[in-house]
Amino acid sequence: MPGPLRQGNDRARTQPRLTNANHLERTRVAEGLSLTRLASLAGVSVKTVDRAEAADPAVTARMKHKIVKGLNKNPDRTREFTFREIFPNDREY
């Protein structure tokens, strides 16, 4: 049986999981939107929405704002969404 991990060797224990960094995917699915439909509403590429859901740091705050606006353009939305509730760990600008 392997011994205990030395401190600093297990990145998963020292850094938060990036997949839990925002609420975009959960909100998109709850609102009944596909990646393609949200991308269309937001005026961004499907790849951008996918990267934002994965908390890719290359997705800019400007792109994230467009995505939130896209969520709010959904005619079947259940309510209005804010940047802060979709991306709670991000600065707005």
N, CA, C and O atoms as a GROMACS GRO file, in nm:
protein
  372
    1MET      N    1   0.085  -0.119   0.000
    1MET     CA    2   0.000   0.000   0.000
    1MET      C    3   0.089   0.125   0.000
    1MET      O    4   0.183   0.133   0.079
    2PRO      N    5   0.060   0.222  -0.090
    2PRO     CA    6   0.143   0.341  -0.094
    2PRO      C    7   0.129   0.424   0.032
    2PRO      O    8   0.024   0.425   0.097
    3GLY      N    9   0.234   0.494   0.065
    3GLY     CA   10   0.233   0.580   0.183
    3GLY      C   11   0.153   0.706   0.158
    3GLY      O   12   0.106   0.729   0.046
    4PRO      N   13   0.136   0.788   0.260
    4PRO     CA   14   0.060   0.912   0.243
    4PRO      C   15   0.131   1.009   0.150
    4PRO      O   16   0.254   1.007   0.139
    5LEU      N   17   0.055   1.090   0.084
    5LEU     CA   18   0.112   1.189  -0.007
    5LEU      C   19   0.184   1.295   0.073
    5LEU      O   20   0.140   1.338   0.180
    6ARG      N   21   0.297   1.337   0.019
    6ARG     CA   22   0.368   1.447   0.083
    6ARG      C   23   0.295   1.578   0.052
    6ARG      O   24   0.233   1.592  -0.053
    7GLN      N   25   0.304   1.670   0.144
    7GLN     CA   26   0.238   1.798   0.124
    7GLN      C   27   0.287   1.864  -0.005
    7GLN      O   28   0.407   1.869  -0.031
    8GLY      N   29   0.194   1.912  -0.084
    8GLY     CA   30   0.226   1.982  -0.208
    8GLY      C   31   0.228   1.892  -0.332
    8GLY      O   32   0.238   1.943  -0.444
    9ASN      N   33   0.219   1.761  -0.314
    9ASN     CA   34   0.223   1.673  -0.430
    9ASN      C   35   0.086   1.647  -0.491
    9ASN      O   36   0.079   1.602  -0.605
   10ASP      N   37  -0.020   1.674  -0.421
   10ASP     CA   38  -0.154   1.644  -0.472
   10ASP      C   39  -0.225   1.775  -0.503
   10ASP      O   40  -0.282   1.838  -0.414
   11ARG      N   41  -0.222   1.815  -0.630
   11ARG     CA   42  -0.283   1.943  -0.670
   11ARG      C   43  -0.432   1.947  -0.639
   11ARG      O   44  -0.485   2.054  -0.607
   12ALA      N   45  -0.500   1.833  -0.649
   12ALA     CA   46  -0.643   1.830  -0.624
   12ALA      C   47  -0.675   1.869  -0.480
   12ALA      O   48  -0.784   1.920  -0.453
   13ARG      N   49  -0.585   1.847  -0.390
   13ARG     CA   50  -0.609   1.882  -0.251
   13ARG      C   51  -0.574   2.027  -0.219
   13ARG      O   52  -0.624   2.082  -0.121
   14THR      N   53  -0.492   2.088  -0.301
   14THR     CA   54  -0.448   2.224  -0.272
   14THR      C   55  -0.515   2.330  -0.358
   14THR      O   56  -0.506   2.449  -0.326
   15GLN      N   57  -0.581   2.290  -0.466
   15GLN     CA   58  -0.646   2.385  -0.555
   15GLN      C   59  -0.791   2.344  -0.578
   15GLN      O   60  -0.821   2.225  -0.588
   16PRO      N   61  -0.881   2.440  -0.584
   16PRO     CA   62  -1.021   2.406  -0.609
   16PRO      C   63  -1.039   2.347  -0.748
   16PRO      O   64  -0.963   2.378  -0.840
   17ARG      N   65  -1.138   2.264  -0.762
   17ARG     CA   66  -1.169   2.208  -0.894
   17ARG      C   67  -1.229   2.317  -0.980
   17ARG      O   68  -1.324   2.383  -0.939
   18LEU      N   69  -1.175   2.335  -1.097
   18LEU     CA   70  -1.223   2.441  -1.186
   18LEU      C   71  -1.363   2.416  -1.237
   18LEU      O   72  -1.434   2.511  -1.271
   19THR      N   73  -1.406   2.290  -1.243
   19THR     CA   74  -1.540   2.262  -1.293
   19THR      C   75  -1.648   2.314  -1.198
   19THR      O   76  -1.764   2.324  -1.238
   20ASN      N   77  -1.613   2.345  -1.076
   20ASN     CA   78  -1.708   2.399  -0.980
   20ASN      C   79  -1.696   2.550  -0.965
   20ASN      O   80  -1.754   2.608  -0.873
   21ALA      N   81  -1.623   2.613  -1.055
   21ALA     CA   82  -1.594   2.756  -1.042
   21ALA      C   83  -1.709   2.846  -1.086
   21ALA      O   84  -1.709   2.964  -1.052
   22ASN      N   85  -1.806   2.794  -1.158
   22ASN     CA   86  -1.918   2.877  -1.199
   22ASN      C   87  -2.045   2.792  -1.211
   22ASN      O   88  -2.041   2.669  -1.199
   23HIS      N   89  -2.156   2.860  -1.235
   23HIS     CA   90  -2.286   2.793  -1.240
   23HIS      C   91  -2.346   2.795  -1.380
   23HIS      O   92  -2.467   2.776  -1.396
   24LEU      N   93  -2.264   2.817  -1.480
   24LEU     CA   94  -2.316   2.832  -1.615
   24LEU      C   95  -2.380   2.704  -1.668
   24LEU      O   96  -2.494   2.707  -1.714
   25GLU      N   97  -2.310   2.593  -1.662
   25GLU     CA   98  -2.365   2.469  -1.719
   25GLU      C   99  -2.494   2.430  -1.648
   25GLU      O  100  -2.593   2.394  -1.713
   26ARG      N  101  -2.494   2.436  -1.516
   26ARG     CA  102  -2.614   2.399  -1.441
   26ARG      C  103  -2.732   2.488  -1.479
   26ARG      O  104  -2.844   2.440  -1.497
   27THR      N  105  -2.706   2.617  -1.492
   27THR     CA  106  -2.813   2.711  -1.527
   27THR      C  107  -2.862   2.688  -1.670
   27THR      O  108  -2.982   2.687  -1.696
   28ARG      N  109  -2.767   2.670  -1.762
   28ARG     CA  110  -2.804   2.646  -1.903
   28ARG      C  111  -2.893   2.524  -1.916
   28ARG      O  112  -2.995   2.528  -1.984
   29VAL      N  113  -2.855   2.415  -1.852
   29VAL     CA  114  -2.933   2.291  -1.859
   29VAL      C  115  -3.070   2.310  -1.793
   29VAL      O  116  -3.171   2.266  -1.847
   30ALA      N  117  -3.072   2.376  -1.678
   30ALA     CA  118  -3.199   2.399  -1.608
   30ALA      C  119  -3.294   2.485  -1.690
   30ALA      O  120  -3.416   2.471  -1.681
   31GLU      N  121  -3.238   2.574  -1.772
   31GLU     CA  122  -3.318   2.661  -1.857
   31GLU      C  123  -3.355   2.595  -1.990
   31GLU      O  124  -3.423   2.656  -2.073
   32GLY      N  125  -3.309   2.473  -2.010
   32GLY     CA  126  -3.344   2.399  -2.131
   32GLY      C  127  -3.270   2.445  -2.256
   32GLY      O  128  -3.320   2.428  -2.367
   33LEU      N  129  -3.152   2.503  -2.239
   33LEU     CA  130  -3.076   2.553  -2.353
   33LEU      C  131  -2.962   2.458  -2.388
   33LEU      O  132  -2.895   2.405  -2.300
   34SER      N  133  -2.942   2.437  -2.517
   34SER     CA  134  -2.824   2.363  -2.564
   34SER      C  135  -2.707   2.460  -2.571
   34SER      O  136  -2.726   2.581  -2.565
   35LEU      N  137  -2.587   2.405  -2.584
   35LEU     CA  138  -2.469   2.490  -2.604
   35LEU      C  139  -2.488   2.577  -2.728
   35LEU      O  140  -2.458   2.697  -2.726
   36THR      N  141  -2.538   2.516  -2.834
   36THR     CA  142  -2.556   2.587  -2.961
   36THR      C  143  -2.657   2.700  -2.948
   36THR      O  144  -2.635   2.810  -2.998
   37ARG      N  145  -2.768   2.674  -2.881
   37ARG     CA  146  -2.872   2.777  -2.866
   37ARG      C  147  -2.822   2.892  -2.780
   37ARG      O  148  -2.845   3.008  -2.815
   38LEU      N  149  -2.755   2.863  -2.669
   38LEU     CA  150  -2.702   2.971  -2.584
   38LEU      C  151  -2.597   3.051  -2.661
   38LEU      O  152  -2.596   3.174  -2.654
   39ALA      N  153  -2.511   2.984  -2.734
   39ALA     CA  154  -2.409   3.055  -2.812
   39ALA      C  155  -2.476   3.149  -2.913
   39ALA      O  156  -2.431   3.262  -2.931
   40SER      N  157  -2.581   3.102  -2.976
   40SER     CA  158  -2.654   3.184  -3.073
   40SER      C  159  -2.717   3.306  -3.005
   40SER      O  160  -2.707   3.418  -3.055
   41LEU      N  161  -2.782   3.285  -2.892
   41LEU     CA  162  -2.845   3.395  -2.819
   41LEU      C  163  -2.742   3.497  -2.770
   41LEU      O  164  -2.768   3.617  -2.766
   42ALA      N  165  -2.624   3.447  -2.734
   42ALA     CA  166  -2.519   3.533  -2.678
   42ALA      C  167  -2.432   3.599  -2.785
   42ALA      O  168  -2.362   3.697  -2.757
   43GLY      N  169  -2.437   3.547  -2.907
   43GLY     CA  170  -2.353   3.602  -3.012
   43GLY      C  171  -2.206   3.562  -2.997
   43GLY      O  172  -2.117   3.638  -3.034
   44VAL      N  173  -2.183   3.445  -2.943
   44VAL     CA  174  -2.047   3.393  -2.927
   44VAL      C  175  -2.042   3.252  -2.987
   44VAL      O  176  -2.146   3.197  -3.023
   45SER      N  177  -1.925   3.194  -2.996
   45SER     CA  178  -1.914   3.059  -3.051
   45SER      C  179  -1.951   2.954  -2.946
   45SER      O  180  -1.947   2.979  -2.826
   46VAL      N  181  -1.986   2.838  -2.996
   46VAL     CA  182  -2.015   2.724  -2.907
   46VAL      C  183  -1.891   2.693  -2.824
   46VAL      O  184  -1.901   2.660  -2.706
   47LYS      N  185  -1.775   2.704  -2.886
   47LYS     CA  186  -1.649   2.678  -2.816
   47LYS      C  187  -1.631   2.774  -2.698
   47LYS      O  188  -1.581   2.733  -2.593
   48THR      N  189  -1.670   2.898  -2.714
   48THR     CA  190  -1.659   2.996  -2.605
   48THR      C  191  -1.748   2.957  -2.488
   48THR      O  192  -1.706   2.963  -2.373
   49VAL      N  193  -1.872   2.918  -2.516
   49VAL     CA  194  -1.963   2.876  -2.410
   49VAL      C  195  -1.908   2.752  -2.341
   49VAL      O  196  -1.909   2.742  -2.218
   50ASP      N  197  -1.860   2.657  -2.418
   50ASP     CA  198  -1.803   2.535  -2.363
   50ASP      C  199  -1.684   2.566  -2.273
   50ASP      O  200  -1.672   2.510  -2.164
   51ARG      N  201  -1.598   2.655  -2.317
   51ARG     CA  202  -1.481   2.694  -2.237
   51ARG      C  203  -1.522   2.769  -2.111
   51ARG      O  204  -1.462   2.751  -2.005
   52ALA      N  205  -1.625   2.852  -2.122
   52ALA     CA  206  -1.673   2.924  -2.003
   52ALA      C  207  -1.729   2.827  -1.900
   52ALA      O  208  -1.707   2.843  -1.780
   53GLU      N  209  -1.800   2.725  -1.946
   53GLU     CA  210  -1.852   2.624  -1.854
   53GLU      C  211  -1.740   2.548  -1.785
   53GLU      O  212  -1.755   2.507  -1.670
   54ALA      N  213  -1.628   2.531  -1.853
   54ALA     CA  214  -1.513   2.460  -1.795
   54ALA      C  215  -1.423   2.554  -1.716
   54ALA      O  216  -1.317   2.514  -1.668
   55ALA      N  217  -1.465   2.680  -1.701
   55ALA     CA  218  -1.389   2.782  -1.627
   55ALA      C  219  -1.251   2.805  -1.687
   55ALA      O  220  -1.153   2.824  -1.614
   56ASP      N  221  -1.243   2.802  -1.819
   56ASP     CA  222  -1.117   2.830  -1.887
   56ASP      C  223  -1.082   2.977  -1.865
   56ASP      O  224  -1.162   3.065  -1.895
   57PRO      N  225  -0.963   3.005  -1.811
   57PRO     CA  226  -0.926   3.144  -1.783
   57PRO      C  227  -0.909   3.230  -1.909
   57PRO      O  228  -0.901   3.352  -1.898
   58ALA      N  229  -0.904   3.168  -2.027
   58ALA     CA  230  -0.892   3.245  -2.151
   58ALA      C  231  -1.022   3.315  -2.189
   58ALA      O  232  -1.021   3.405  -2.273
   59VAL      N  233  -1.134   3.275  -2.129
   59VAL     CA  234  -1.263   3.339  -2.158
   59VAL      C  235  -1.268   3.470  -2.080
   59VAL      O  236  -1.262   3.470  -1.957
   60THR      N  237  -1.279   3.579  -2.151
   60THR     CA  238  -1.274   3.712  -2.088
   60THR      C  239  -1.405   3.747  -2.018
   60THR      O  240  -1.509   3.687  -2.044
   61ALA      N  241  -1.398   3.846  -1.931
   61ALA     CA  242  -1.517   3.894  -1.863
   61ALA      C  243  -1.618   3.947  -1.965
   61ALA      O  244  -1.739   3.931  -1.947
   62ARG      N  245  -1.569   4.007  -2.071
   62ARG     CA  246  -1.658   4.058  -2.176
   62ARG      C  247  -1.739   3.945  -2.240
   62ARG      O  248  -1.860   3.958  -2.262
   63MET      N  249  -1.671   3.834  -2.270
   63MET     CA  250  -1.741   3.719  -2.327
   63MET      C  251  -1.840   3.661  -2.227
   63MET      O  252  -1.951   3.621  -2.265
   64LYS      N  253  -1.803   3.656  -2.101
   64LYS     CA  254  -1.893   3.604  -1.997
   64LYS      C  255  -2.016   3.692  -1.984
   64LYS      O  256  -2.127   3.642  -1.962
   65HIS      N  257  -1.998   3.824  -1.996
   65HIS     CA  258  -2.114   3.914  -1.993
   65HIS      C  259  -2.207   3.886  -2.110
   65HIS      O  260  -2.329   3.887  -2.095
   66LYS      N  261  -2.151   3.861  -2.227
   66LYS     CA  262  -2.233   3.829  -2.344
   66LYS      C  263  -2.312   3.700  -2.319
   66LYS      O  264  -2.429   3.690  -2.358
   67ILE      N  265  -2.249   3.604  -2.255
   67ILE     CA  266  -2.316   3.477  -2.227
   67ILE      C  267  -2.432   3.499  -2.129
   67ILE      O  268  -2.540   3.442  -2.148
   68VAL      N  269  -2.411   3.578  -2.026
   68VAL     CA  270  -2.519   3.607  -1.932
   68VAL      C  271  -2.633   3.681  -2.002
   68VAL      O  272  -2.750   3.652  -1.977
   69LYS      N  273  -2.599   3.774  -2.090
   69LYS     CA  274  -2.703   3.843  -2.168
   69LYS      C  275  -2.778   3.744  -2.255
   69LYS      O  276  -2.900   3.755  -2.273
   70GLY      N  277  -2.705   3.646  -2.310
   70GLY     CA  278  -2.769   3.542  -2.390
   70GLY      C  279  -2.867   3.460  -2.307
   70GLY      O  280  -2.976   3.428  -2.354
   71LEU      N  281  -2.828   3.426  -2.184
   71LEU     CA  282  -2.921   3.355  -2.094
   71LEU      C  283  -3.049   3.435  -2.075
   71LEU      O  284  -3.159   3.380  -2.073
   72ASN      N  285  -3.032   3.567  -2.062
   72ASN     CA  286  -3.147   3.654  -2.038
   72ASN      C  287  -3.228   3.683  -2.163
   72ASN      O  288  -3.340   3.734  -2.153
   73LYS      N  289  -3.176   3.653  -2.281
   73LYS     CA  290  -3.251   3.668  -2.406
   73LYS      C  291  -3.341   3.548  -2.434
   73LYS      O  292  -3.428   3.553  -2.521
   74ASN      N  293  -3.320   3.440  -2.360
   74ASN     CA  294  -3.400   3.319  -2.379
   74ASN      C  295  -3.547   3.353  -2.354
   74ASN      O  296  -3.581   3.391  -2.242
   75PRO      N  297  -3.633   3.339  -2.453
   75PRO     CA  298  -3.774   3.375  -2.434
   75PRO      C  299  -3.845   3.285  -2.331
   75PRO      O  300  -3.948   3.323  -2.277
   76ASP      N  301  -3.790   3.168  -2.306
   76ASP     CA  302  -3.852   3.076  -2.211
   76ASP      C  303  -3.784   3.077  -2.075
   76ASP      O  304  -3.808   2.987  -1.994
   77ARG      N  305  -3.701   3.176  -2.048
   77ARG     CA  306  -3.628   3.178  -1.922
   77ARG      C  307  -3.722   3.187  -1.803
   77ARG      O  308  -3.833   3.240  -1.813
   78THR      N  309  -3.676   3.133  -1.691
   78THR     CA  310  -3.759   3.132  -1.571
   78THR      C  311  -3.746   3.262  -1.492
   78THR      O  312  -3.836   3.298  -1.417
   79ARG      N  313  -3.633   3.332  -1.510
   79ARG     CA  314  -3.609   3.459  -1.442
   79ARG      C  315  -3.487   3.527  -1.501
   79ARG      O  316  -3.422   3.472  -1.590
   80GLU      N  317  -3.455   3.645  -1.452
   80GLU     CA  318  -3.338   3.721  -1.496
   80GLU      C  319  -3.215   3.673  -1.418
   80GLU      O  320  -3.222   3.650  -1.298
   81PHE      N  321  -3.103   3.660  -1.487
   81PHE     CA  322  -2.980   3.615  -1.423
   81PHE      C  323  -2.878   3.729  -1.418
   81PHE      O  324  -2.877   3.814  -1.507
   82THR      N  325  -2.794   3.729  -1.316
   82THR     CA  326  -2.688   3.829  -1.304
   82THR      C  327  -2.552   3.764  -1.327
   82THR      O  328  -2.536   3.642  -1.313
   83PHE      N  329  -2.456   3.846  -1.363
   83PHE     CA  330  -2.320   3.798  -1.383
   83PHE      C  331  -2.270   3.730  -1.255
   83PHE      O  332  -2.212   3.622  -1.260
   84ARG      N  333  -2.293   3.793  -1.143
   84ARG     CA  334  -2.241   3.744  -1.015
   84ARG      C  335  -2.296   3.606  -0.980
   84ARG      O  336  -2.223   3.524  -0.923
   85GLU      N  337  -2.421   3.577  -1.011
   85GLU     CA  338  -2.474   3.444  -0.975
   85GLU      C  339  -2.427   3.335  -1.070
   85GLU      O  340  -2.420   3.219  -1.031
   86ILE      N  341  -2.395   3.370  -1.194
   86ILE     CA  342  -2.348   3.271  -1.289
   86ILE      C  343  -2.196   3.250  -1.273
   86ILE      O  344  -2.148   3.137  -1.282
   87PHE      N  345  -2.124   3.357  -1.250
   87PHE     CA  346  -1.979   3.352  -1.233
   87PHE      C  347  -1.940   3.413  -1.098
   87PHE      O  348  -1.881   3.520  -1.094
   88PRO      N  349  -1.973   3.347  -0.988
   88PRO     CA  350  -1.953   3.406  -0.855
   88PRO      C  351  -1.809   3.432  -0.816
   88PRO      O  352  -1.784   3.513  -0.727
   89ASN      N  353  -1.714   3.367  -0.878
   89ASN     CA  354  -1.574   3.385  -0.841
   89ASN      C  355  -1.499   3.479  -0.933
   89ASN      O  356  -1.377   3.494  -0.920
   90ASP      N  357  -1.569   3.542  -1.026
   90ASP     CA  358  -1.505   3.630  -1.124
   90ASP      C  359  -1.531   3.777  -1.094
   90ASP      O  360  -1.633   3.813  -1.035
   91ARG      N  361  -1.438   3.859  -1.137
   91ARG     CA  362  -1.462   4.003  -1.137
   91ARG      C  363  -1.542   4.036  -1.262
   91ARG      O  364  -1.525   3.973  -1.367
   92GLU      N  365  -1.626   4.135  -1.249
   92GLU     CA  366  -1.707   4.172  -1.366
   92GLU      C  367  -1.623   4.242  -1.471
   92GLU      O  368  -1.643   4.217  -1.590
   93TYR      N  369  -1.532   4.327  -1.433
   93TYR     CA  370  -1.439   4.394  -1.526
   93TYR      C  371  -1.314   4.431  -1.453
   93TYR      O  372  -1.223   4.488  -1.512
   0.00000   0.00000   0.00000
